[in-house]
Amino acid sequence: MGGFFLLFFCLSLILTSSELVANADSLGASSPPANELYKDPTNGLGSWIWAAKVADNQTVLLWRSFEIPKPLPTDRLSPVPVLSARLKMTVDNEFTVFLDGRELGHGADYPELFIFDLTPLLRPGRHVLAVKAFNSYSFAGMILGLQIELAGGRRIEIKSDQNWRVVPDGIKGWDKMTEAAADWPAATVEEPLGGGPWWTTPQNICIMPTLQPVKVFFWQRGWFQITLLSICGIAILISFRLLAQLALNRKERLLLQEERARIARDIHDDIGARMTQLVLHGEVAQNDLSIDSEMRQQLNWICDEARGLLSTMDEILWAVNPRRDTLRDFASYVCKYAEEFLKPTQVQCFFEVEPEMSAANFDLPFRRSLLMAIKETLNNAVKYSQATELFLKIERQGDWLIVAVRDNGKGFDPGAVKPGRNGLTNMAQRMSELGGNCLVASQPGTGCQVEFRVPIAGLRRHPLSWIWSAKQFAEQNNWKKRIHPSEPSQNHDPTKC
């Protein structure tokens, strides 16, 4: 799901990122001195132009493109290619002027002359100057002059003349188009400067605020947004792939469990039944033979081996059956096995199991290896410890399963055990392969305690496993002291023999 959250964040960033425009606070900050403007305000103006037909309540779209050349090699020392750019204009009656699609300002009193400073906005390249003019009644016209001073003394002048085009209604994005369509008619020159009903000198000069270039941050650039969207798309594809793999793994796991259940049924119904019949036939055959017969002794041996195979098969069925993959079934089976194993011996067994053992999943590799280690521990206790009591403790601590086997036998010195003796190294290796550990605490004359710690979920150790290991170490010492307070215990890791 991480890919969807990442996509949501990226789209929010793109949608909420808008172009930041910094307008100059001071009017005419980069404008020429007022006395120069008033001295010759009409310098550079063209003629009054309009559409071919004039009407009341008429809106006319006037368009003109121009190009600022790149700096010459001799102009490289200049810090900017455009030294100054002044736009003077007015419209009878109202207007809105645009530069490259960006609105520069609005005017509504044609006796005034409006002056715009375009110096910060112009760079080498093609530009579009567009005017949306409105005539309320009677005469109509627009007069305009743009003077651009370039580095190296070059100069560009754009005036209102027949080079302007009239844009038909209904064309979208006309104020950004760098090329005029063939059907756009040329503007009509109504009167020269000072002609007709219009003024020769404006009644007033209005200096408009100086606009600054739009600041486009890197996250607003097209390449960044495309890259971000690509990363989001890849993340989503990876997420879908992982979800598909999880679904496939789940399906494979279900199929595997079904196959394990089928194998368990087949073994129980077929091999188990036939093995039981074999034992029964062997016992019937023994009854027909004399007690001293050699054949009867061989049949008795065969029957005992068959009974041993049935017991082993029961253990295999328990391990294979997916219905037994829980902590509760594991604890129950271990206690039952220990009880049956110690029944023929003089060792009395005590159990300490959580009353409400969890039904959490405990996979086959974990419970199989842990069972083999417990069986080895019980076997060693019966063969070597000379104990009369054995305590089996099974509990869960967080994501760990703890199984401890303690006896009151003669004990031994773990440091003196050679590698390969008593299966201690094998038990430790089994636990290590499962991501757990095996600790042995013993001292001659004080019994022995073997504790197994196995992670319940996954083979990977928990990042805080060292905390639990320290806690478990303390509990071992306290447990041992309760039995033999006068004798210190020795903790031993069999892998370091």
N, C-alpha and C positions, 0 to 999 in steps of 0.2 A: 504493500500500500504506500510505501515511501515515494514511489514514482508519481502517484496522483497528488500528494501533498506538494511535491516539488513543482509539478506543473501548475498547480493553483497559485503557488507563490510567484512563479515566474510570470504568469499571465497578469497577476495583480500588479507586479512591478512595471510591466510594459504599459498596461492600461492607465495606471496612475501617474506614469512619467509623462509629463507634458513639456512643451517647449517653454523655457523660462526666458522672459523678455525683461531686460533691464532698461528702463526709460531714464533718460537724464532728468534730474530734478530741477535743474536751472534752465530757464528758457534762453535759447541763444547762447549756450555755453561755448559752442564752437562756431557761432555765427559771426559774420563780419561786424564791425562797429556800426551802430545805427546811423551815424552821420553819413557813412559811405552809401548805405542803402537809400537814404532819403535824397542824397545828392543826385543820383540818376537811377530811380527805381525801375524805369521802363527799359533799361539797357538789356538787350538780349531777348526781348519778347518778340513773338511772331505776330501772326494775323488772327483775327477772330474767325474761328472755323465752327462748322456745325454739319449736321446731316443735310442731304439735298433738299429735304422738305422740312419746314418749321411748323410746329403745331403747339397748341396750348396743352399743358399737362403732359408734356412729352419727355421721355427718358431716352437719352442717346448714350451708347457705349463707344468710347473713342479709344483706340489702341495704337501703340507705336512701340517698336522694338529698336534697340541700339546695342552696340557692342563696344566694350572698352578693351583696347588692345593690351597684350602682355607687355611688360616693361622691356625696353631695349637694353642691350648689353651695357650701354653707357649710363643706364638709369639704375644699375644694381646698387649704387651707393645710397639711393634714396630709401628711407625706412618704409614708406608706403607708396604704392603706385598712383593712388588718387590723392592729390593734395587738397582739393576742395571741390564740392559739387553743390550748386545752389539752384533750386527749383522755384520759379516765380509763376504764379498762375491765378486765374479767377474764372468764374463761369457765371453767366447770366441765365439762371438764377442760383442754383445750388450744385454742389459737386462732392464727390468722394474720390480721392486719388489713391492708386495702388502702385507699389513697386514690387515686381516679381510675385504678385499675389498677396502681398502684405499691405494692409491698409496704413497709409501715412497720415491721413487727416481728412477733415471735412470743412467745407466752407459754405456760407449761405448768404453772403452780402457782396454782390458783384462789384460795387464801387470800391471795395477794398482789394488790395493785392496781397495774396498769401505767399509767404516765403518759407520754404522747407530746406533744411540742411541735410543733404543726402551723403555727405562725406563718409561717415562711418559705415554706410550700407553698401557702397559700391566697391566691387572688386573686378579684376580683369575677367572678361567673359561676356556672354550675351545677357541682356536684361530686358524687361518688359515694363513699360510705363502705360498704365491704363487709367481712364477717367470715366466714372459713371456720372453723367451730367443730367440735370433736370431743368426744364423750362416750364414755369408756371403759366405764363401767357405772353403774347406779343413776341418781340424780338428775342433771339437766342444766339448764344455764341460762347466759345471758350478761347482764351488767349493764354499762352504758356511759353516759357523759355527755360531751358535747362543748360547751365554752363558748367562744364567739367574741366578742371585744371589737372593735368597729368604731370608726373615727374619728367624732367627734361624739357619743360617749357611747352609741351604739346597741349592742345586745347580741343575740346569737343563741345559743339553747340547743337542743341535740339530745340526747334521752335515749332509752334503750332502752324502747320501749313498743310498742303495737299498730300504730303507723305503719310499723314495719319490715316487710319482706316476706321470705318464705322462697322461695328460688329452687330450682326443681326440678333434679334431677340431669341432666347431659348438655348443659347450655346453655353454649356457648362465649362468652367475652368478657363474662360476666355482671358481672364486677367493674368494667367500664368503661361499661356501659349507663346512660344518663342517664334513661331512662324504664322503668318496670316494666311487664311484660306483664300482661294482664288475668287470666291464669290463675295468677299468683303469689299464693299465699295470704298473708294477714296473719299476723304472728308472734303467738304465744300468750303472754300474761303468766302466768308460773308463780307468782311471789310478789313482793310489794313488797320494797323494801330492808329488810333485817333479818328478813324472814319466812322460813319454812320451815327447811331445814337449813343455810342460808347465814349468813354472818357479818353482824354489824351494823357492825363496824369491822374493816378488814383487818389481818391480822397484820403485814404489811410493805408498804412502798411501793417500787416499782422504777421509777426514772426512766430511760426509754429514750433512746438517742442521738438527737440532733436532726438530722434530714435537711435537706439543702439542695436548692433547686430544680435540676432537670436543666439543665445548660448545653448549649444547642443552638447550635452554630456555624453560620456562614452556609452552609458547604458541606454541612451536614446538613439544610438547609431544603428543603422540597419544591420551591419555585420554582427554587432553584439546580440541583437535580438534574434537574428537568424541562428547564431551559435547557441544561444540560450534555448531556443525552441528545439534545436537539434539535440542538445543534451537531454532536454525533457523527453523528447521522443524516444531517444535511446534508453533512458531510464524506464519509461513506460514499457518498451519492448522487453527489457530485461525483467521487469516486474511480472509481465505476462508470462514470460518464459519460466520464471521461477514458480509462478502459480501453476503453470502446466506441469512442471516437474513434480511439484508437491502433490498435485492430483494424481499423476502417474504413479508416484511412489506409494501413495495411499492405496491406489488400486492394486499395485503389485503386492503390497503388504496384506491386503484382504485376500488376494488369490493365494498367497503363501500360507496364510492362516487356514484357509479352506483346504489346501493340500495337506497341511500338517494334520488337520482334523481327520481327513480321509485316511491318511496313513495310520494314524492312531487307531481308527476304527478297524481297518483291515488287519493290523497286527493283533488287536484284541480278539476280533471275531474269527480270524483264520489261524494264525500261528499259535495264539494262546489256546484256542480250543484243541488244536491238534496236539500241542504239547501236553495238555491235561489228559487227553486220551492216551497218549504214550505212557504217562505215569500210571494211569489206571490199568492199562494192559500189562505193564511191568509188575504191578502189585498182584494182579490176578495170576500171572505166570509164576510168581514166587510161591503162592499158596500151593501150587501143584508139585513143588520140589521139596525135598527134605531140607532140614535146617542146616545140615552139614554139607550140603551140596555146593560145589564150587560155582556152578551156574547160578545158584540162588544168590551168592555173594556178588557176582557180577551184575545180576539184575538189580540188586539192592543199590549198588554203586551207580548204575545208570539212572535209577529213579531219583537218587539224591542229586545227581547232576541236573536232571530235568527240573527238579524242584528249584534248584539254584538258578537255572535259566529262567524259570517263571518269575522268580523274584527280581532278577535283573531286567526282565522284560517289563515288569510293572514299573520299574524306575525309568526305563526308556519311554514308556507310554506317558508317564507323568511329565517327562521333559518335553516330549513332542507335542502333547495336547495343548493347543493355544488357549483353551479355557483355564489352564492352570498358570497363565502368565500374570499372576498378581502376587503382591507381598503377602496377602492373607493366606493364599494356598501354599506359598513357599514356607511360611512359618509353621503352618499346620503339618506339612509333609516332613520338615526337618525334625519336629518334635516326635512325630510318629516313628520316623526312622530311628532316632536316638533311643526311643523306648524299646523298640524291637531289637536293636543291636545290643543293648545292655541287659536285656532280660536274661540271657543265659549266664551272665557274669554276676559277681558279688558287688558290683558298683551300683550304688543307689543314685538315681538321676533326679535332679530338681530343675524345674523350668521357670523362667521369668520372661513372660511375653506380654507385650502391650495388650490390654483387654480388647481394645478396638483397633486392631491392626488394619492399616489402610488397604484398600482394594486397588491401589495404584498399580500401573503396569510395571512388570519386572521381567524383562525380556529373557529369552532362552539362554543366550551366551552368559549372562550375568548369573542367573540362578543355577545353571549347570556347573559353571566353574566354582561358584561359592559352595555348592553342595559337595563337590569333590574335595574341596579343602576341608570342609567340616567332617566328612567321612574319614579323611586322613588324620585329623586331630583326634576324633573318637577312637580310631584304631590305635594310635600311639598311646592314648591314655590307658586303654585296656592292656596293651602289651607291655608297657614300660613303667607306668607311674606307680603301680601297686596301690592305687587309690581306692577308697571305699565310698566316696561321694563325688559326684560330678554336677556342676551347675552350668546350665545352658541359658544364656540371656540373649533375647532378640528384641531390638528396639529400633525406632526410626528417629533420627535427629536431622531435621530439615530435609535436605536432598540426599542424605546418606543413610544407608542401612548398616547397623552395627550388630554383629554376631560375636558373642564372647563365650568361650568354653574354659571353665576353670575347674581344677580338681584339687584334692587335698593329699595328693601322692607325695612321693619322695623328692620330686623336683630334680633339677639339673642345672648345670652352669651353661647358659646359652653361648657364652664366649668360647667355650671349649668344644662346641659342636663343629665337626668337620663338614665341609660342603658335601651335599649328597646324602647325609645321614638323616633318618627320621622324616624325610620328606619336607623339612622346614623350608628349604630353598625353593622347592617346587610350589609350595603353598604361597610363598611370597611372590613368586613369578606370576602365578595365576592372578593374584590381586593386582599386581602392577599392570598387567595387560588389560585389566578392566578399569584402570584409572584409580584404583583404591590402594590399600596398604594392609600389611599384616604385621602385628607387633606381638612379641612373645615376652612375657615377664615371668621369670622363675629364679629360684635360688635353691640349692640343695637343702632338702628337709622342709621346704615351705610350700610345696605344690607348684603348680604351673597354670598360667593364664595365657590363652591365645585369643587375640581379638582381631576380627576382620572388619574392615571398613570399605564399603562398596558404594559408589554413586548410583542413585536410583535412575536418574535421567541423564543419558549420554555417557560417553567414554571420557569426556574432558573434565579435568579437575575444576572445581569451583574456585574463583579467584580468592576467596577467603577461607580456603581449606586449611591454611596454616593455623587459623584461629581455632577451628574445631579440633585440629590435631593437638594443639596445646591443651584444650579442655579435656580431650580424651586421655591424654597423658596424665593429667592430674587425677581424673577419675580412676584410672588404673591403679595409681599409687594409693588412693584412698580405699579402694576396694581391697587391695592386698593387705593394707594395714589393719583393716577390720578383722582379717582372718589371723594374721600373725603380727601383732603390733611390735614385737621385739626384734623382728627380722626385716632388714631392708630388702626390697625387691630389685631385680635387675631387668631392665627393659632391653630387648634385643631385636634388631632387625635382621632376619635370616639372610637377606640378600648381601649382607656384609660379613658373612662367615669367612 
